[in-house]
Amino acid sequence: MTAVPPLLSSDERTRLDRWRDSLLADPRNARRWRWLAPTLITLIAFLLRVVNVGNPHQLVFDETYYVKDGWSQWLLGFPSNWPGGADERFAAGDTDFFTGVGSYVVHPPLGRVFIGAGMALFGADSSTGWRIAAVVFGTATVLLVYLLAKTLTGSLVFASVASGLLAIDGLGIVLSRVALLDGFLTFFIVLAMWFLALDRRAMRERWSAREPRESTWGPLFWNRPWLVATGVAAGAATAVKWSGLYVIAGIGIYVVITDALARRRAGVVQWPVDAARQGLVSFVQLVPLAAAVYLASWSGWLFTDGGYDRHALDATPATGFWAWVPLPLQNLWGYHQSMYAFHVGLSTPHSYASPAWQWPLMIRPTSMYWHQDDFGVNGCQLPSGCTEAISSIDNPLLWWAGIAASLYLLVRFVLLRDGRYGLVLMGLAATYVPWLLYPERTIFQFYTVAMVPFLVLALTFALRDVARGPRSMPRANGQAWVVVFLAVCVILSAFWYPVWTALPVPYEFWRLHNWMTTWV
């Protein structure tokens, strides 16, 4: 293997360019950094997420639902109701006093399966056990962002910056340290996008290998294993939360459009209709397996008798055309109708509710835990007392710069029609835009954790353009600004880390983080 010559002349290369080239010039060093960079970044992400993850040893925020439901589902196959005062008893180690009567839950089972598995491994009485699955999936998401970025750009530096930003991102850290569903959802969304990027690369290679010639119709591609894998991952995302459906829709639109453009470039005369033909094939490759994965996630409910509404329609089964549907599936459909009605009608007031239009401005982050002790109480060693908090306030610079970068990337996409930009923007749109349709619904800012991987990718694209020296800016100056930006991001994450992870800090230190009155 021969080293790749530098793309820039010696006059254009900066000190950073020469340092990078010296590291990667030797093929052995290049191979070493290809595995060392993602390993180190993933290890850092894991440590930031796992250290002291068992604190606090109490159910915080919506853990009151997902931990207890996850444990009863693990034991029974379905979530069970619990008696009153269950949180305190559960945290004290009494974990098996559920009633055995099916509980009405409004999200699919897969995320609770992972939470229950962690508890089975570490013990249901262990707060580390409650959260360890979130740690693992949150850490794995950082690695997936590296792989996605590397697939899109082929650049080790680009992939390292993007995944490194996610490793220190506040929302990513918080949702990897509490037993909520959104971290699992984000993992499967990014996994689906990585598979989609691999499919995009494979299809580009196929079209490039064909001799360019005008034809009325193009080929139909049935052998697209990465698209099939995309469907499996997107189905798993939907089996965690229904918002995965928006991702499936976004992927479908992206696949049809990219196929149409590829056929036009290849000289296919009837390229719009031809893309529709391929779209039907892609639908078969994508959707049925996604649906099968989703249905499989309900196997515990289907193959037991105690789940909520498990036999609700036994006395009044469907007649006529739908009479052939097995009764368990009819009951499951009836349950889903109830879940849908709950979601679209959810407008219960909540002090930390934040409509989607507020999310880009980060107006109302979610306080998941706040506790205060005087000196000497519960081991507090700070003379002024100890304040502990878990807040979904993101790294402000990283978040707002990511929002600005996504707008920049949209402009670049319009100008350049770069499919890589389109994939990132599609991921961002699928995880944000649908929430704008429900302005009255009770939703929360921490849902944006699913957006963050695409924000850091957009930000890294923007930083790469700055590092190349836009307009009249010297390349060295652009790189210096990028280094300063990344350093400030690290410093701010270090500053915010205590209030993401419930570390005991003085009250006045905690107050320093409330830059807006709505952040309290």
C-alpha positions in Angstrom: 0.0 0.0 0.0 1.4 3.4 -1.0 0.9 6.6 0.9 -1.6 9.1 -0.6 0.2 12.3 -1.8 -0.9 15.5 -0.2 -3.7 17.4 -2.0 -2.2 20.8 -1.3 1.1 22.3 -2.5 3.8 22.9 0.1 3.0 26.6 0.1 -0.7 26.0 1.0 -0.1 23.3 3.7 -0.3 24.6 7.2 1.4 23.2 10.3 -1.7 21.2 11.1 -1.7 19.8 7.6 1.9 18.7 7.9 1.3 17.1 11.3 -1.7 15.2 9.9 0.2 14.1 6.9 3.1 12.9 9.0 0.8 10.8 11.1 -0.9 9.2 8.1 1.9 9.1 5.6 3.1 5.7 6.8 0.5 3.0 5.8 1.1 1.2 9.1 0.4 4.4 11.0 -2.7 5.1 8.9 -4.0 1.6 9.6 -3.3 2.0 13.3 -5.2 5.4 13.5 -8.1 3.9 11.7 -8.9 1.8 14.7 -7.2 3.8 17.4 -9.2 7.0 16.8 -12.7 5.5 17.1 -11.5 3.3 20.0 -10.2 6.3 22.0 -13.3 8.4 21.3 -15.7 5.6 22.2 -13.7 4.9 25.4 -14.0 8.6 26.4 -17.7 8.5 25.7 -18.2 5.4 27.8 -16.3 6.9 30.8 -18.3 10.1 30.6 -21.5 8.1 30.7 -20.7 5.2 33.1 -18.8 6.8 36.0 -21.1 7.1 39.0 -24.1 6.3 36.8 -25.8 4.8 39.8 -26.2 8.2 41.5 -28.8 9.1 42.4 -30.1 5.8 43.8 -33.7 6.8 43.1 -36.0 6.8 40.1 -35.7 10.1 38.4 -38.2 11.7 36.0 -39.8 9.1 33.7 -37.7 6.3 35.1 -40.7 5.9 37.4 -42.4 4.3 34.4 -39.7 2.7 32.3 -37.6 1.0 35.1 -40.5 -0.7 36.8 -42.3 -1.5 33.6 -39.1 -2.8 32.1 -38.5 -5.1 35.1 -42.1 -6.5 35.2 -42.0 -6.9 31.4 -38.7 -8.8 31.7 -40.3 -11.2 34.2 -43.8 -11.5 32.8 -43.6 -10.7 29.1 -45.7 -7.6 29.6 -45.6 -4.5 31.9 -47.5 -4.9 35.1 -49.3 -2.4 37.4 -47.6 -1.6 40.7 -49.2 -0.7 44.1 -49.0 2.9 45.4 -45.7 4.1 46.8 -43.8 1.8 44.5 -40.9 4.0 43.7 -39.6 4.2 47.3 -40.0 0.4 47.9 -38.4 -0.4 44.5 -35.4 1.8 45.2 -35.1 0.2 48.7 -34.6 -3.2 47.0 -38.1 -4.6 47.1 -38.5 -5.2 43.3 -41.0 -8.0 42.9 -44.2 -6.7 44.4 -46.0 -5.9 41.1 -49.6 -6.9 40.9 -49.4 -9.0 37.7 -52.2 -7.1 36.2 -51.3 -5.6 32.8 -50.3 -1.9 32.8 -51.4 0.5 30.2 -48.2 1.7 28.5 -48.1 3.9 25.4 -44.8 3.0 23.8 -43.7 -0.2 22.1 -41.8 -2.8 24.1 -38.2 -2.8 22.7 -36.7 -0.1 24.8 -38.1 -1.7 28.0 -36.6 -5.0 26.9 -33.1 -3.5 27.0 -33.7 -1.8 30.3 -35.0 -5.1 31.8 -31.9 -6.9 30.4 -29.6 -4.5 32.2 -31.5 -5.1 35.4 -31.4 -8.8 35.0 -27.6 -8.6 34.5 -26.8 -6.2 37.4 -29.8 -6.7 39.7 -33.1 -5.0 39.8 -32.1 -3.4 43.1 -29.1 -1.7 41.5 -29.5 1.8 40.1 -26.5 1.0 37.9 -28.6 -1.9 36.6 -31.5 0.4 35.8 -29.3 2.6 33.6 -26.5 0.4 32.2 -28.4 -0.4 29.0 -28.7 3.3 28.3 -25.0 3.7 28.9 -24.1 0.9 26.4 -26.5 2.2 23.7 -25.5 5.8 24.2 -21.8 4.9 23.9 -22.5 2.8 20.8 -24.2 5.8 19.2 -21.0 7.7 19.4 -19.2 4.9 17.5 -22.0 4.8 15.0 -21.6 8.5 14.3 -17.9 7.9 13.6 -18.8 5.1 11.2 -21.5 7.2 9.5 -19.2 10.2 9.1 -16.4 8.0 7.8 -18.8 6.4 5.3 -20.0 9.8 4.1 -16.6 11.5 3.7 -13.9 8.9 3.9 -12.1 11.2 6.3 -10.7 10.0 9.6 -10.3 13.6 10.9 -13.9 14.4 9.9 -15.3 11.3 11.6 -13.2 11.9 14.7 -14.4 15.4 15.1 -18.1 14.5 14.6 -18.0 11.6 17.0 -15.9 13.5 19.5 -18.4 16.3 19.6 -21.2 13.7 20.3 -19.0 12.1 23.0 -19.0 15.4 25.0 -22.5 16.5 24.1 -24.7 17.2 27.1 -27.9 15.6 25.8 -26.1 12.6 24.7 -24.5 12.2 28.1 -27.7 12.8 30.1 -29.9 10.4 28.0 -27.1 7.8 28.3 -27.3 8.0 32.1 -31.0 7.8 32.8 -33.3 4.9 31.9 -35.5 6.6 29.3 -36.3 5.4 25.8 -34.8 8.2 23.7 -31.3 7.0 23.9 -32.3 3.6 22.4 -34.4 5.4 19.7 -31.4 7.5 18.7 -29.1 4.5 18.5 -31.4 2.7 16.0 -32.0 5.9 14.0 -28.3 6.5 13.5 -27.8 2.8 12.8 -30.4 3.0 10.0 -28.7 6.1 8.6 -25.4 4.4 8.5 -26.8 1.4 6.7 -28.5 3.9 4.3 -25.2 5.6 3.7 -23.6 2.2 2.9 -26.5 1.6 0.5 -25.9 5.0 -1.1 -22.2 4.2 -1.6 -22.9 0.7 -3.0 -25.5 2.1 -5.5 -23.1 4.8 -6.7 -20.5 2.2 -7.3 -23.0 0.1 -9.3 -24.0 3.0 -11.5 -20.4 4.0 -12.0 -19.5 0.5 -13.2 -22.2 0.7 -15.9 -21.4 2.1 -19.3 -23.2 5.5 -19.8 -25.7 5.1 -22.6 -29.2 6.4 -23.3 -31.9 3.9 -22.6 -35.7 4.0 -22.1 -35.6 2.0 -18.8 -33.0 1.4 -16.2 -32.3 -1.8 -14.2 -34.3 -2.8 -11.2 -32.0 -3.4 -8.2 -33.3 -6.2 -6.0 -30.0 -7.0 -4.4 -29.6 -4.2 -1.9 -28.6 -5.8 1.4 -27.8 -2.5 3.0 -31.3 -1.2 2.3 -32.8 -4.3 3.8 -30.6 -3.7 6.9 -31.8 -0.1 6.9 -35.4 -1.4 7.2 -34.5 -3.7 10.1 -32.8 -0.8 12.0 -35.7 1.6 11.3 -38.2 -1.0 12.4 -36.3 -1.4 15.7 -36.4 2.4 16.1 -40.1 2.3 15.7 -40.3 -0.6 18.2 -38.8 1.8 20.8 -40.9 4.8 20.0 -43.4 5.5 17.2 -41.4 8.5 16.1 -39.3 6.0 14.2 -42.1 6.0 11.7 -41.1 9.5 10.6 -37.5 8.2 10.0 -38.9 5.3 7.8 -40.8 7.9 5.8 -37.8 10.1 5.4 -35.6 7.2 4.3 -38.2 6.2 1.8 -38.3 9.7 0.3 -34.5 9.9 0.2 -34.2 6.5 -1.5 -36.7 7.4 -4.2 -35.2 10.8 -5.0 -31.6 9.5 -5.1 -32.6 6.7 -7.3 -34.4 9.1 -9.7 -31.4 11.4 -9.9 -29.0 8.4 -10.5 -31.2 7.3 -13.4 -31.3 10.7 -14.9 -27.5 11.0 -14.7 -27.2 7.6 -16.3 -29.3 8.7 -19.4 -32.5 6.8 -18.6 -35.1 8.6 -20.7 -38.1 7.7 -18.5 -36.3 8.3 -15.3 -39.2 9.6 -13.2 -41.4 6.6 -14.0 -38.4 4.3 -13.8 -37.6 5.7 -10.3 -41.2 4.9 -9.3 -40.7 1.3 -10.5 -37.5 1.0 -8.4 -39.4 2.7 -5.6 -41.8 -0.2 -5.4 -38.9 -2.6 -5.2 -37.3 -0.5 -2.5 -40.5 -0.5 -0.6 -40.5 -4.3 -0.6 -36.9 -4.3 0.6 -37.5 -1.6 3.3 -41.0 -1.7 4.8 -42.0 -5.4 5.3 -38.9 -6.2 7.4 -39.4 -3.0 9.4 -42.9 -4.1 10.1 -41.8 -7.6 11.0 -39.2 -6.3 13.5 -41.8 -4.1 15.0 -44.3 -6.9 15.4 -41.7 -9.2 16.9 -41.1 -6.7 19.6 -44.6 -7.3 20.8 -44.1 -11.1 21.1 -44.1 -11.0 24.9 -47.6 -9.3 24.9 -48.8 -11.6 22.1 -47.7 -15.0 23.6 -48.9 -14.3 27.1 -52.4 -13.6 28.5 -51.9 -10.9 31.1 -51.0 -7.8 29.0 -53.2 -4.8 29.0 -56.2 -5.2 26.6 -54.8 -8.6 25.6 -58.3 -10.0 25.4 -60.3 -6.8 24.9 -61.9 -7.8 21.6 -62.3 -11.5 22.3 -66.0 -11.2 22.7 -66.5 -8.9 19.7 -64.0 -10.0 17.0 -63.9 -8.5 13.6 -66.4 -9.7 11.0 -66.4 -9.5 7.2 -63.1 -8.8 5.4 -61.0 -8.6 8.5 -62.4 -11.8 10.1 -59.3 -13.8 8.9 -57.0 -11.8 11.1 -55.9 -13.8 14.2 -57.6 -12.7 17.4 -54.3 -11.7 19.2 -53.5 -9.4 16.3 -57.0 -7.9 16.4 -56.5 -7.2 20.1 -53.1 -5.7 19.3 -54.6 -3.4 16.7 -57.3 -2.3 19.2 -54.5 -1.5 21.7 -52.7 0.5 19.1 -55.8 2.6 18.4 -55.9 3.4 22.1 -52.2 4.3 22.2 -52.7 6.6 19.1 -55.6 8.4 20.7 -53.5 8.9 23.9 -50.6 10.4 21.9 -52.6 12.8 19.7 -54.7 14.0 22.7 -51.8 14.4 25.2 -52.0 18.0 26.4 -51.6 17.6 30.2 -49.8 20.7 31.6 -46.2 20.1 32.7 -43.8 22.7 34.1 -41.0 21.5 31.8 -43.1 21.0 28.6 -41.5 22.6 25.6 -43.2 22.8 22.2 -41.0 22.0 19.2 -40.7 25.6 18.0 -38.7 26.4 21.1 -36.2 23.6 20.7 -33.7 25.3 18.3 -33.5 28.2 20.9 -33.2 25.7 23.8 -35.7 27.8 25.8 -37.0 25.2 28.2 -34.6 22.3 29.0 -35.9 19.5 31.2 -34.9 19.3 34.8 -34.9 15.6 35.6 -33.5 15.7 39.1 -32.6 18.3 41.7 -31.6 17.7 45.3 -29.9 19.8 48.0 -28.2 18.8 51.2 -26.6 20.7 54.0 -23.0 20.1 55.1 -22.7 16.7 56.8 -26.0 15.4 55.6 -25.9 12.4 53.3 -22.2 12.6 53.1 -22.1 16.2 51.9 -18.5 17.6 52.3 -19.0 21.1 51.0 -19.2 23.8 53.7 -22.0 25.7 51.8 -24.0 22.5 51.1 -24.4 20.3 48.2 -26.6 20.7 45.2 -27.1 17.8 42.7 -28.9 18.2 39.4 -29.6 16.3 36.2 -30.6 18.7 33.5 -31.0 18.4 29.7 -29.4 21.7 29.1 -27.1 21.0 26.2 -23.6 22.4 25.7 -24.9 25.8 24.6 -22.1 26.5 22.0 -22.4 23.0 20.5 -26.2 23.2 20.3 -26.6 26.7 18.9 -23.6 26.3 16.5 -25.2 23.0 15.3 -28.5 24.8 14.6 -26.7 27.5 12.6 -24.6 24.8 10.8 -27.7 22.9 9.8 -29.0 26.1 8.1 -25.7 26.6 6.4 -25.7 23.0 5.2 -29.2 23.5 3.8 -27.9 26.5 1.7 -24.9 24.4 0.6 -27.2 21.5 -0.4 -29.3 23.8 -2.5 -26.2 25.2 -4.3 -24.3 21.9 -4.7 -26.9 19.1 -4.6 -24.5 17.0 -2.5 -26.2 13.8 -1.6 -24.3 13.6 1.7 -25.7 16.9 2.8 -29.1 15.6 1.8 -28.8 12.5 4.0 -27.8 14.6 7.0 -30.6 17.1 6.4 -33.1 14.3 5.9 -32.1 12.8 9.3 -32.5 16.2 10.9 -35.9 16.8 9.3 -37.3 13.4 10.2 -36.3 13.8 13.9 -37.6 17.4 14.2 -40.1 18.6 11.7 -43.0 16.2 12.6 -43.0 17.5 16.1 -44.0 21.0 14.8 -47.3 19.5 13.8 -48.3 19.1 17.4 -48.0 22.5 19.0 -50.5 21.8 21.8 -49.1 18.4 22.7 -47.1 17.9 25.9 -43.6 17.2 24.6 -40.1 17.9 26.0 -36.8 19.4 24.8 -34.8 16.2 25.6 -36.6 14.6 22.6 -33.9 16.5 20.6 -31.3 13.9 21.5 -32.4 12.1 18.3 -31.4 15.3 16.4 -28.0 15.7 17.9 -26.1 13.2 15.7 -27.2 15.1 12.6 -26.5 18.4 14.2 -22.9 17.4 14.9 -22.5 16.1 11.4 -23.8 19.4 10.0 -21.5 21.2 12.3 -18.5 19.2 11.3 -19.2 19.9 7.6 -19.3 23.6 8.4 -16.1 23.4 10.5 -14.4 21.6 7.6 -15.3 24.4 5.3 -13.9 27.0 7.8 -10.7 24.9 8.2 -10.2 25.0 4.4 -10.1 28.8 4.5 -13.3 30.3 3.1 -13.1 33.2 0.7 -10.1 35.4 1.5 -9.3 33.8 4.9 -5.9 32.1 5.0 -6.2 28.3 5.5 -4.1 28.6 8.7 -6.5 31.1 10.2 -9.5 29.0 9.4 -7.9 26.0 11.1 -7.0 28.1 14.1 -10.6 29.2 14.5 -11.7 25.6 14.3 -9.2 24.5 17.0 -10.4 27.4 19.2 -14.0 26.5 18.7 -13.4 22.8 19.6 -11.4 23.8 22.6 -14.2 26.0 23.9 -16.7 23.2 23.3 -14.6 20.9 25.5 -14.3 23.6 28.2 -18.0 24.2 28.3 -18.8 20.5 28.5 -16.4 20.2 31.4 -18.2 23.2 33.0 -21.6 21.6 32.5 -20.7 18.0 33.3 -21.6 18.3 37.0 -25.1 19.4 36.3 -25.6 16.7 33.7 -24.5 13.9 36.1 -25.7 14.8 39.6 -22.3 15.6 41.0 -22.5 17.5 44.3 -21.6 21.1 43.7 -22.1 24.4 45.6 -25.5 26.0 45.0 -23.9 29.1 43.6 -22.0 27.0 41.1 -25.2 25.4 40.0 -26.8 28.9 39.5 -23.9 29.9 37.2 -25.4 27.4 34.6 -28.8 29.1 34.5 -28.1 31.5 31.7 -31.8 32.0 31.1 -34.6 32.2 33.7 -36.4 29.4 31.8 -33.4 27.1 32.4 -34.2 26.8 36.1 
